[in-house]
Structure formats: C-alpha cells, structure tokens
Amino acid sequence: VLFRSGEQRVAGPALLIPYSVTQNEPARTLVVLPDSLEIDGEIVTERRQRSIFSVPVYRSKVTMIAAFPAVDLVKADPQGLAMLSAGAVLTIAVSDRRGLKNDVTVAIEDGPSIAFEPGRDNRIAKSEIHAPLEGIDLTKPIRARITLELNGSQAISLAPLGRSSALRLSSNWKDPSFFGAFLPDERRIDANGFEARWRVFYLSRDVPQFSTLNPRTGAMFAANFVGARLYQPVGFY
C-alpha cells in the first residue's frame, strides 16, 4: 500500500558522541546541535478515499544542510576525559519510519557519504535513524547534507535545532493550518498551494547547543516543532 504512514515529525540532525568521565562512572553521551541548519521541504499532496471521507496524504522531499561546530569536550563538560569516536553517530528522529522511501545517506563536505541505519536504542525519540561517524574528526567543523523522501498524511512538522535555523515548506495544498512553537515569518497561500518560511534563533528556544543526553532531551526537541497541517474545510459530512 502506498500510503500507510501517519503524521510525520522530523527532528535533527544532531550528533551523539559517547565520552568517558571518571573510571568509576559509565560513559556519557554528548548531544551537539548544528550552528546553522537549513531545511527545505517540498510536499506533493493528494486525497485518498476512506468510506465517505477523504484523507489528505503526501509525498515529501526534505533536504537538510547542517553545519556543526568543532567539538571541545572540556568546554562541553568539564568532567569529560575523552571522546569515544567509535560510537559517535549523526541521528535524525522520524516519527513514522514506514514512510521513508529512499536509502538515506549523509554527505559530509570534503568527506565520505555515509548510509543511515535503523536506530538501535532510540535515545532521543521512539523512532530514529543513525549514521555512524567512525573515522570522522569531530574536533573540526563538519558540514552535512541529508535528503529524506518521506510519505505521510495529514501533517508534517520539523524541529529548528540550529543556533540559527531557516526552514521552508511548500506544497500544492491550498488550505494549510500552521502550528507549533513558532508561526511562519513569511507565508503565501493561493490557488496553487502554499509556501511558508521560518527563521528561528538560539535565544528563542530552550535547547542548549551542547548537552549531556538525558531523559528530557527528546521532550526539549519536541517542544520546538513547527509545521503545517493539511486542513480540510468542513464539508457536507
């Protein structure tokens, strides 16, 4: 069946880097967010009939360009002793992985392209994909490009996790309803569909650029989602 996926919520990318502290403590995980993040989402919609009702479904292409800073472990956590690069990953949370329609890779500028794998322990959300970063020097800035081809229905939302984030959604759907922590800075709605743009900055959201992974990390990401719902004006039924 082409469309079985639900509303899609996409958060990322973020770096997860294990590191050691004292010999008597287990390793911790450093969460590093991008200095800058650009996300462009193109959504093509159609209606699917369910009994007397129609449900809006979509195909989307979501392109992410993220610039990560050089990681200074001592500044991020004064108790940190050494990064354990063998376990470092770049992660993206995708709420319904059934909707993924491409083999997702991350292209590292001046570096390799790395294939994503299903999340093994899903440390930030219930559903994640990870790209292993073994051999990547994380003490130097890295720039990454990722494209997701994603099917879904009813709504799509994104998380502006960069110190500076620029997000754009465009679609042929003529009746969007924008929602989330921030409303669009610019929007156009006409007979051809809609286009919306957001600019979100570090001081506007309560998510640190460097933090130690903890049970609240995923909730902090989720509190900052922005998106568009494929609103259906009230009909006869």
SVG drawing of the C-alpha trace seen along z (x, -y; Angstrom):
<svg xmlns="http://www.w3.org/2000/svg" viewBox="-24 -37 65 39">
<polyline fill="none" stroke="black" stroke-width="0.4" points="0.0,0.0 1.5,-3.4 0.3,-5.4 0.1,-3.9 2.2,-6.4 0.8,-8.9 1.7,-12.5 5.4,-12.9 7.6,-14.7 11.2,-15.1 13.9,-16.3 17.6,-16.6 20.2,-16.2 22.1,-16.0 25.5,-14.5 25.5,-11.9 29.1,-11.4 29.9,-9.0 32.7,-10.1 34.4,-8.9 34.4,-10.6 36.0,-9.1 36.9,-5.4 34.1,-4.7 31.3,-6.2 29.7,-4.9 30.3,-6.7 28.0,-9.7 26.7,-10.9 27.2,-14.4 24.5,-15.9 25.7,-18.5 23.3,-20.6 24.2,-22.5 25.5,-26.0 23.3,-26.6 20.5,-24.5 18.6,-24.8 15.6,-22.6 13.6,-22.7 10.5,-20.6 8.6,-20.1 5.2,-18.4 3.0,-16.9 -0.5,-16.0 -3.4,-14.0 -6.6,-12.8 -7.4,-9.1 -11.0,-8.0 -11.9,-6.1 -15.6,-5.3 -17.4,-8.6 -14.4,-10.5 -11.2,-11.7 -7.8,-11.8 -5.0,-14.1 -1.8,-12.1 1.5,-13.4 4.9,-12.6 7.7,-14.9 11.3,-15.6 13.0,-17.1 16.6,-18.4 18.7,-19.3 22.0,-21.2 23.7,-21.3 27.0,-22.9 28.3,-21.5 31.0,-23.2 34.2,-21.7 33.6,-19.8 35.6,-20.8 34.8,-18.2 36.2,-20.1 34.1,-23.1 31.0,-21.0 31.5,-19.0 34.5,-19.9 34.3,-16.3 34.9,-14.8 38.1,-12.9 38.0,-11.6 35.5,-11.3 34.8,-7.7 34.6,-8.3 33.9,-4.7 30.4,-5.1 29.6,-8.6 26.5,-8.9 24.6,-11.5 20.9,-11.0 17.5,-12.0 14.2,-11.3 11.5,-10.3 8.1,-9.6 6.9,-7.0 9.8,-5.3 7.4,-3.3 7.1,-6.5 10.8,-6.6 11.1,-6.0 14.9,-6.3 18.1,-4.9 19.1,-7.9 22.7,-9.0 24.6,-11.9 27.1,-13.6 30.0,-15.1 31.6,-18.0 35.2,-17.1 34.4,-13.6 32.5,-10.4 28.8,-9.7 27.6,-7.5 24.4,-5.4 21.9,-5.7 20.9,-2.6 17.7,-2.0 18.1,-3.2 19.1,-0.5 18.3,-2.1 16.3,-5.2 17.9,-7.5 16.1,-10.8 12.8,-9.6 10.8,-6.4 11.9,-6.1 15.3,-7.2 17.9,-6.6 21.6,-6.8 24.7,-7.4 27.9,-6.0 30.7,-8.6 33.7,-6.4 36.8,-7.9 35.3,-11.4 37.3,-14.0 34.7,-15.7 37.3,-18.2 36.9,-20.0 33.8,-21.6 31.7,-19.4 29.0,-20.3 26.4,-17.7 23.7,-17.3 20.8,-14.8 17.8,-14.2 14.7,-12.3 12.0,-11.1 9.1,-10.7 5.4,-9.7 2.9,-10.8 -0.6,-12.0 -2.5,-14.9 0.5,-17.0 4.3,-17.4 6.4,-19.2 10.1,-19.9 12.4,-20.9 14.6,-24.1 17.6,-22.8 20.3,-25.0 21.7,-28.0 20.3,-29.7 17.6,-27.8 16.0,-28.6 13.0,-26.3 10.8,-26.3 7.7,-24.2 6.0,-24.4 3.0,-22.4 0.2,-22.2 -2.3,-22.0 -4.5,-25.1 -5.7,-25.1 -2.8,-24.8 -3.1,-25.3 0.3,-26.3 1.1,-25.1 3.9,-24.6 6.1,-26.7 6.7,-29.4 4.4,-30.6 5.9,-31.3 7.7,-34.6 6.6,-34.6 3.7,-32.8 1.9,-32.6 -1.4,-30.8 -3.1,-30.9 -4.8,-28.7 -1.5,-26.9 -0.9,-25.9 1.3,-27.4 4.8,-28.4 5.9,-29.2 9.3,-30.2 10.5,-30.3 13.7,-31.8 14.4,-30.6 17.4,-31.6 19.1,-30.1 17.7,-32.6 14.1,-31.9 14.2,-28.2 15.2,-26.4 17.6,-23.9 21.4,-24.1 23.8,-23.6 25.9,-21.2 24.3,-19.0 24.6,-15.6 21.9,-13.1 19.2,-12.7 15.5,-11.7 14.4,-15.3 16.4,-15.7 13.6,-14.4 11.0,-16.5 13.1,-19.6 13.3,-18.9 9.6,-18.2 8.7,-21.5 10.1,-23.4 8.4,-21.7 6.9,-23.9 4.8,-22.6 1.7,-22.6 -1.5,-20.6 -3.4,-19.7 -6.6,-21.3 -9.8,-20.3 -12.6,-22.8 -15.9,-21.4 -17.9,-19.6 -21.4,-18.1 -20.4,-15.3"/>
</svg>
